[in-house]
């Protein structure tokens, strides 16, 4: 990669950076996220600090940023579902418009997949807005497969719908049937 992008875990003292990135993401692409800009704006500084601290080098939770020329230009969050400790889920992935098509998203996704692999996860799951073709192409390029059609992420049918995608972190063993 020639743009100098690199991904890293957020540091515990970077709650304000996490807030800035999340608000920018929600303002730029409101249909891509289940949270609203208004709801995110009302969260207190302590909540942003807690999230940044919880995701710092944690095997159970991730907040990663991608930087170009020392400036954070994107983020992704990850967590371990309590009922599926073998799985890691990614969400809230976003790259600022000027950094798109520079490879920054590839670096960010690779950072998240590396986190999941090091944590011993068997697979990574994420949800993508049905109309977000660039994100879908990114995930397909990184080995994710579509698990079905668009569906709401909650039981509320008024909620936005997303397409589930999954990437196995372990290659199939020789002789094992699929």
N, C-alpha and C positions, 0 to 999 in steps of 0.2 A: 504494500500500500504506500503510495507516494504522498498522501495528504497529511501524514503525521498523526492520524487519529490513534488514540489508545483508550482502552476501557479500564475502569477501576471501580472498586467498591467505594461507596460514599463514606466519608469519615463521620464519626459521631458528632463533630462540631459543625456539620454542614446542613443543619435543618433549614436555614434561610435559602441555601442553594436548592435544596429539594423543593421547597415551596415555590421558588422562582420558576424552576423547570416545569413543575406540575401545572402551575397557573398558565404558563406559556402554552403548554400542550393543550389544555382545556380551551383556551382562547382560540388557538389555531385549528383544532380538530375536534369540536365538541361531539360529533357523531361517533367518534372512535372510542370513547370512554363512557363508562357507566356513571361516573360521578359528574356533577355539574360544576361549572366554574363558580357559581354562587355558593354552593356548598363548600367547595375547597377554600374559598376566600374567608369563610367564617371560622375555619379551624384555627385554634390558638397556636402560638409559637411553640408551646410545650409539646403539642402533638407532632409537629414537624421535627422537633428535636428528638422525640421518642422514636419516630420512624427512621431517622438517619442513624441513631444509635443502635437500633435493633438490627439494621441491615449491614452494619459494619463487620465484614469478614465472618458473618454467621453462616453455619451450614444449614440453618432452617429458614432464614429470611435474607433477601438480597435487595439492596438498592444499589444499582450501578449507574455510572455516568460515562459518557464518552466525551473526550476532549479533543479539540483541534487548536493548535497554537496556544495551549494553556487555558482555553475557555471551554467550559462545559456546554455542549451543544445537543445533548440528548440524555435520556434516562430510560431505565427499565426497572421494574420491581419483580421480585420473585418470592415465593413462599412454599412451605411444605404443608399440604392439606393434613389436618389432624387425623383424618380417617384413612389416609393413604401415605404413610411415611416413605414409601418407595418412590413417590412421585414429587416432582417440583412443577409448580405452575408459574407462568410468567404473565405479567400484565402491565398496563400503563407504559408500554414502550412508545417512545416518541423521539424524533430527531427534528431539530429546528430546520425550517425550509432552506436557508442558505447552505446547510450541511448535507442536504439530501443529494443522493447520486454521487457522493464522494467516497463511499465505502464506510462511512461512520456507522450506519445501521448494521452492516456486517460485523464490524468490530464490537458493537454493543451486544448483538445477539451472541456472538462467539464468547464474550465475557460471561454472559448468563449461562450458556451451555457448559462452559468450563466450571462455573460455580456448582451447577447441578451434578456434574460428573464427579467432582472432588468430594461432594457431599455423599456420594454413593447412590444417587438416584438411578432408577432403572429407565426412567423416561421423563420427558418434559412436555407439558401441555400448555397450550395458550388458546386464546379466543381472539378472532379477528373480525372486524366489521365486514359484512358481505360485500360492500362496495369498495373496500380498500384493496384494490388490485395490486398496487406496488408492495404493500406489506405481505400480501399472500404470496407474491412471487419471491420475495425475500425469504419467507419461511420455507417455501418449497425448495429453494436453492440450498437451504441449510438442512435438508433432510426431513422436514416435517411433512406429514401426510394429513389430508382432510379426513375427519372422522364422521362427516355427515353434513346435513344441511344446516342452515341458520336456525338458531333457536334462542329463546330468552335465557338469560343466565339466572333468572329467579322464577318463582311460580307466578309472578305478576305478568300477565300478557301485555300490559302497557309498556313494559320495559323494553329497551332496545334489544335487538337480536344480534348474535355473534356466531361465527362458524368455528367449531372446535378443531384444533390441529394438534398432532402428537408427533414427537420424535423419540424413537427408542435410542437409548444411549449404549446399548450393547448389541453388537452384530449377532445375527442368528448363528447358533452353533452348527457345525457340519452334521448332517444327518437328522437334524431336528425338523419336524414337519411344521409347516406354518398353518 
